[in-house]
Amino acid sequence: MRHLLYLASRSAWNRRLTLSLTLTAIALSVALLLGVDRVRRDARESFAQSVSGTDLVVGARTSPVQLMLYSVFRIGEATSSMQWESYRKLAAHPLVKWAIPMSLGDSHHGYSVVGTTADYFEHFRYGGGEALAFTKGKRFDGVFEAVVGADVAERLGYRVGDRITLNHGGGEMSHAEHGDKPFAVTGILARTGTPVDRSVHVALEAIEAIHLDWQAGAPIPGVSIPAEHVRKFDLTPKAITAVLVGLKSRAAVFRMQRYVNELPGEALVGVMPGVALAQLWQIVGMAERVLLAVSAMVVAVGLAGLVAVVLAGLNERRREIAILRSVGARPRDIFLLLMTEAVGITVIGALAGVVLLGVLTLALAPFAAARYGLIIEPAFIAGGEGVLLAAVVAVGVLASLVPGYRAYRLSLADGLTPRL
Amino acid sequence: MATPNIIEIRDLQFTWPRQSAPCLDIPHLDIAAGERIFIHGPSGSGKSTLLGLLGGILVPQRGTISVLGAALERLPAAARDRFRSDHIGFVFQLFNLVPYLPVIENVVLPCRFSARRRSQAIKAGVSVRAEAVRLLLHLDIGAELLERPVTELSVGQQQRVAAARALLGRPEVVVADEPTSALDADRQAAFLRLLLQECSAAGATLLFVSHDRRLAGEFTREIALPSINAARTHETVA
């Protein structure tokens, strides 16, 4: 077998240009396949990590998935708000251990601004139940104070004491500024790998304060209330976006959900994060499967190209095969020679694909995290990728049977004198 | 047995698939060890077929062909392949060499497939490579060509490299199929002289196939294939 490996590698090296192109195609296709799978898994992982210990997410009646998307993942915008009064009722409910009100809608350099209370830092949990921690500074205390997430601080270079201004509405291109009411950064949160890293947290009262002189999404002409005067107004919010609810007992979640859904006076919805996520994956699952199928097809195309290249080269190698036969190669050896080549290229191509993907994820992980909040694990092989990789190699071995068998037949038919 | 027969053919018939008439029908042929046989015949007279049978690539439908006392037709295919690499060296008309291997690797190729040839080469030289270099030098291939790609060699040099490969590890039989027909007259004579000389030195029996009877003078025996072949191959209708 060793001499066959030697011959196969020398022969392959002799045709290195065509074969390296084929190898590149396989490497790219494998990187694509594993990449799609990895992004899919990591997306699920980072979504699942984003919230923990929250039994219900409550908001104005909408689809559970949408409520989750904007309240927890900060994707999209709330279409309607819920009354402060409803939050008061929820928070006072005997089954409720804690309730975190959240007011969303403003932004800071594309990062969402979350209006909330001290309960947020007290009760919010992510990942496996970890609490939020500060790397620097402390919670906001006054109206014009802000706590920024790890990404915000890092990307914008904020330190405790810096002054920032918020923008009205979302998006990086938002032009309406709350420039007259700057905020002081009082704290920077430790990295969580969740949307918290990309949020700016202020007091609910601050959200009220910066909108005092606003109406219907625009500053009221001729009215300007300076920051030092806002305390003269009642800054209790009239409406918020959503409430994260933790219960004293998880067993009560259905009762609480019914209570929320039937709360008189306002159409609310209570969503269990796990259920909403399951729904989300159901919606996204179809697209994922299509993506995976397309990537699998790309791999198949790569392997078909390999078979085509090896088969096409076979005719030119009939003389070579006859020579090997004359020095004692069995037809079985010829079969193995061709198999070795095709399988070798599949394996090397697959490994190159793994390395390529590893390098790409390392290079793109910061971008994906900053831009899409997607935490890509910089692993070379993770989760079910081994299975996918094994499947690629298995299909490669099967495909290699084609040139192997053809060479076997040719070596039998040609013997020592190829009929060219 | 004073001069044992190295090749014995009895009542051999071989018919190619999908043909009605046999291509070869040789009632009797003996070749003694150490003979230098010149086999000639027009194209289509079954020369290549005979070589295929001797090499164990083809199997006769009838009769027996034994080499070194082994009846090839009775051996399983893998054993015939092994027998070929152990005992027979081949030189063909053209394109004898594996294009992606350098000169030296082409010469040692049989020793990669045959343990017997390897051990005999080591016995003759110090190592397989040393013996290969020695044979190449005898065949006028200098050490400076050893690592060259074979594609850089002239046709004459290629044929001599092929001869060295056929002789390495002292196979009992060397079969040369029109090895000189691609060479000009001067080089034909020179190649033939070297081949004969090295076959005697190695004690190999040489079967030299050619349609060019001018070369026959150098051999111990001349066999006209049509004269021993009872099959009337020329009359087969295409």
Chai-1 contact restraints between the chains, C-beta under 6 A:
chainA,res_idxA,chainB,res_idxB,connection_type,confidence,min_distance_angstrom,max_distance_angstrom,comment,restraint_id
A,H3,B,R112,contact,1.0,0.0,6.0,A-B,restraint_1
A,R10,B,Y100,contact,1.0,0.0,6.0,A-B,restraint_2
A,R10,B,L101,contact,1.0,0.0,6.0,A-B,restraint_3
A,S11,B,Y100,contact,1.0,0.0,6.0,A-B,restraint_4
A,N14,B,Y100,contact,1.0,0.0,6.0,A-B,restraint_5
A,R319,B,F95,contact,1.0,0.0,6.0,A-B,restraint_6
A,E320,B,V98,contact,1.0,0.0,6.0,A-B,restraint_7
A,I323,B,V98,contact,1.0,0.0,6.0,A-B,restraint_8
A,S326,B,F90,contact,1.0,0.0,6.0,A-B,restraint_9
A,V327,B,S85,contact,1.0,0.0,6.0,A-B,restraint_10
A,V327,B,L109,contact,1.0,0.0,6.0,A-B,restraint_11
A,V327,B,P110,contact,1.0,0.0,6.0,A-B,restraint_12
A,V327,B,F113,contact,1.0,0.0,6.0,A-B,restraint_13
A,G328,B,D81,contact,1.0,0.0,6.0,A-B,restraint_14
A,G328,B,R84,contact,1.0,0.0,6.0,A-B,restraint_15
A,G328,B,S85,contact,1.0,0.0,6.0,A-B,restraint_16
A,G328,B,F113,contact,1.0,0.0,6.0,A-B,restraint_17
A,G328,B,S114,contact,1.0,0.0,6.0,A-B,restraint_18
A,R330,B,A78,contact,1.0,0.0,6.0,A-B,restraint_19
A,R330,B,D81,contact,1.0,0.0,6.0,A-B,restraint_20
A,G415,B,G52,contact,1.0,0.0,6.0,A-B,restraint_21
A,G415,B,I57,contact,1.0,0.0,6.0,A-B,restraint_22
A,L416,B,G55,contact,1.0,0.0,6.0,A-B,restraint_23
A,L416,B,I57,contact,1.0,0.0,6.0,A-B,restraint_24
A,T417,B,S48,contact,1.0,0.0,6.0,A-B,restraint_25
